[in-house]
Amino acid sequence: MSADDDTRRLQAANPTSWFEDLYVEADAGTASVPWDQPHPQPHLVEWAKGVDGTGRRALVVGCGYGRDSEFLASLGFDVVAFDISPTAIAAVKARYPESAVSYVVADLLAPPAEWHHAFDLVVENMTVQALPVDLHAQAIERVAWLTGSTLLVLAVAREEGPVPDGPPWPLTPSEILAFETDGLQPREVRRDEVRWTAEFVR
């Protein structure tokens, strides 16, 4: 069975906490995490050219093994990074034992109340698209609710129309525009052949 097949099997069984199932299996060496890459997301790196995070708070949604979180910390941001999977958070803390990032277990669909508009930068990198389409609207609203100033959304793109087999379920133009909520306005929305890079501000 391929890694993609493993992911689909786990996701079908549990539409949100399947992340924990996957990380547990990865920890046991019986599965791989498809998004565990040896570098931060290239579109995030491109967006962040010239950015100085000194004195600013950042939040990474669905941080996984921490590549994006550590990158933002290297730019001077005070970073909080969360994942729904306790196993992922334990693994990232072991991977970066001296990290300045605050790694915590939390659920995007029910985040801590004190996180409301608490972050100067929120990075949503392909977490919403890992949830079933019927959860996208709620997840998008929660991401906006977290954002104090700037939101960066990175996602695989698809056209409007029939829902594909997933995961993932790439985001449509209307779903990207749905981040324009809770006072957020689009600053720049770009799409290449396969991906969105969308920045929103309040």
Secondary structure, DSSP 8 states (H G I E B T S, - for coil): --HHHHHHHHHHH-TTTHHHHHHHHHHHTS---TT--SS--HHHHHHTTT---TT-EEEEES-TTSHHHHHHHHTT-EEEEEES-HHHHHHHHHHSTT--SEEEE--TTS--GGGTT-EEEEEEESSGGGS-GGGHHHHHHHHHHHEEEEEEEEEEB--SSS--SSS---B-HHHHHTT--TT-EEEEEEE-SSEEEEEEE-
